[in-house]
């Protein structure tokens, strides 16, 4: 049996009109009236539409309140904090985050050479003592005309495996010792050459005793050269050994002796576990 | 009487401290690590400065010896002050050696005076000693 248009209008208005309170009782009464009819006279479509209107769309207010109460009771308990602790914790966390971001940014900027970021963060890095990678690079890429650029200078290094390989004389200066204390043998040697310097370093050993001869030849008259000597010394002694004026240092606590002398543009330095007489004899033979 | 004794003892104590201080100042301070170190500066031309660093250790070999860092300074005659124009740069080392040398070239400006400041380093038996060093100066023509 088809529902009448009036009945349809009533149902639609009740379903769609939000301003009218839903009288579900009327619809239930209508539904019961329809269901009480003989089975052959029941309008299935009307019944279905009434049921659709009556279908609950959600919990009623009482059920909602009960549900929220249950949820609230089962929430994890949160410890109440005093106001100042919460504020301090938040400040500390924020500071830590900022610091981590800054440090990581600084390091990333160095790693990836973000020049602009490096320039911006350089004052911050210096304040906290963070060395940015570009600050310790050995040599920036530069051309010959780049002011204040530093680059490797032409130089060479030769290692000597035997005393026979060591030159006897270099540009008039004696290099290879003519006399060694008894028992001493050549251990190692090297020659470093640069624009203004020829530096020889020769090591000799006898069991646990050790002797080093260091010769620094300045090949450019205009070069500026200075050295510091760090030795345990008591009273420096100026003595003439052969044709050399020698400054002699003696450490009475042990057998360590030091002697330095200059011959024209060559600076000789002798260090080792020798007696005074052995030092004198060594130097005398270096003429 | 007690006050006088306390005063006398205090003065004796002060004198003892002064004597120790004098002894300390007279004792020569030196290194058990380094024998000698220094830098040679030269002018190879083209407003360049050649810098040769060298150092040697005392009593045998060092596990590490060389220069940890260096920088170049320029002299400002207007204010009579040195200021850094390049660096700090990494130096270089030798390992299990008695000496170490290396050379660098610096591009300067004509008419300026330059010098080098660096830190020499020597490690023996697990202990490291460093020495600060300031070179002489050169003036580019």
Interface residues (C-beta under 8 A of the other chain):
Chain A: X135 X136 X137 X138 X139 X142 X144 X145 X146 X147 X148 X149 X150 X151 X152 X153 X154 X155 X157 X188 X190 X192 X194 X195 X196 X197 X199 X201 X203 X210 X212 X214 X216 X218 X220 X222 X223 X224 X225 X226 X227 X228 X229 X230 X231 X232 X233 X234 X256 X258 X260 X269 X271 X273
Chain B: X28 X30 X31 X32 X33 X34 X35 X36 X37 X38 X39 X40 X41 X42 X43 X44 X46 X50 X51 X52 X54 X56 X58 X59 X60 X61 X69 X72 X85 X86 X87 X88 X89 X90 X98 X99 X101 X102 X103 X104 X105 X106 X107 X108 X109 X131 X133 X135 X136 X137 X138
